[in-house]
C-alpha cells in the first residue's frame, strides 16, 4: 500500500481512469447497437453481461501480461509487413466492425417494422458478438494501461472504476439512441470509423486517437444542434424503418412543369 502514499501514483491512477473511460466509448457504442435488436426486457441484462465480460477480459489479460506482451512480437511476414498476434486481432476486429456496422445500416434502412421481429437477434447471439469485440477493445485497453503505469494493482483499480462508470451510463445512452434514430446512424458511422482505425493499427499505420474522438465529439455536437432545431420547429423525428410512401402524397404540380 506504500505506492498510494505517492503523489505520482494518484496522478497516474487518475490519468489511467480517464483514458480507460475514453477507450470504453467504443465498447458502449457497440453494445448499444447490438442490444437494440433485443426485446426491451432483455436489454439491460445484455448490457450488464456485455460490460461484465469486458471487465473480465481486461482483468484476465492484465494477469497474463507476459502473454499479452508476446503478442507484440512478429508472427509472420506478408509483402514485407511483419504481422504480430496483436496486429492480427486488430485486423480481424476491424473487419468484423466494418461488416457489422454496414449490415446494421442496411437493415435499418430497408427493414419494415413487420420484418423487424423476424430479424431480431437471439440473446445468446448478441452476447457472443459482444464477447468477440470485447476481446479486441480489451487488448487495446490493457496495452494502454501497461504503457502508462508499472503496478498491476493501479491498473486493476482504474479498469474496475472505468467499467463501473460505463455500466452506469450504458443504459441512458442506449435509451437515448433508441429514441433518436439519427443518433443510431451516427453511432453506426462511428463503428465504421473505429473499424477502419483498428485495421490501420493492425497494418502499423498509427492514427492518433485524439483525431478520432474529436471527429466523434464534433459529429455529436452537430447532431444535438439539429435535434434542438427540430424541436423548436416541432418537426416530426425521422423514423428510419418507415417507407416514404406512408406520408402524404406529393402533388404532381409541386414538382414543377412536366414535360
MOFEN-V398020 format. One record per backbone hydrogen bond with DSSP energy under -0.5 kcal/mol. NH is the residue of the N-H (numbers start at 1). CO is the residue of the C=O. Records with the same first field share a line. If there is no record, write none. Layout:
BEGIN
NH->CO / CO
END
This chain:
BEGIN
4->1
5->2
6->3
10->6
11->7
12->8
13->9
14->10
15->11
16->12
17->13
18->14
19->15
20->16
21->17
22->18
23->19
24->20
25->22
26->23
27->23
28->24
29->25
30->26
31->27
32->28
33->29
34->30
35->31
36->32
37->34
38->35
42->39
43->39 / 40
44->40
46->42
47->43
48->44
49->45
50->46
51->47
52->48
53->49
54->50
55->51
56->52
57->53
58->54
59->55
60->56
61->57
62->58
63->59
64->61
65->62
67->64
68->64
69->65
70->66
71->67 / 68
72->69
73->70
75->83
76->83
78->81
81->78
82->80
83->76
84->82
85->71 / 73
86->71
88->84
89->85
90->86
91->87
92->88
93->89
94->90
95->91
96->92
97->93
98->94
99->95
100->96
101->97
102->98
103->99
104->100
105->101
106->102
107->103
108->104
109->105
110->106
111->107
115->112
116->112
117->113
119->115
120->116 / 117
121->37
126->122
127->123
128->124
129->125
130->126
131->127
132->128
133->129
134->130
135->131
136->132
137->133
138->134
139->135
140->136
141->137
142->138
143->139
144->140
145->141
146->142
147->143
148->144 / 145
149->145
152->150
155->151
156->152
157->153
158->154
159->155
160->156
161->157
162->158
163->159
164->160
165->161
166->162
167->163
168->164
169->165
170->166
171->167
173->169
174->170
175->171
176->172
177->173
178->174
179->175
180->176
183->180
184->180
185->181
186->182
187->183
188->184
189->185
190->186
191->187
192->188
193->189
194->190
195->191
196->192
197->193
198->194
199->195
200->196
201->197
202->198
203->199
204->201
205->200
206->204
208->206
211->208
212->208
213->209
214->210
215->211
216->212
217->213
218->214
219->215
220->216
221->217
222->218
223->219
224->220
225->221
226->222
227->223
228->224
229->225
230->226
231->227
232->228
233->229
234->231
235->230
240->238
242->239
246->243
247->244
251->249
254->251
255->252
256->253
END
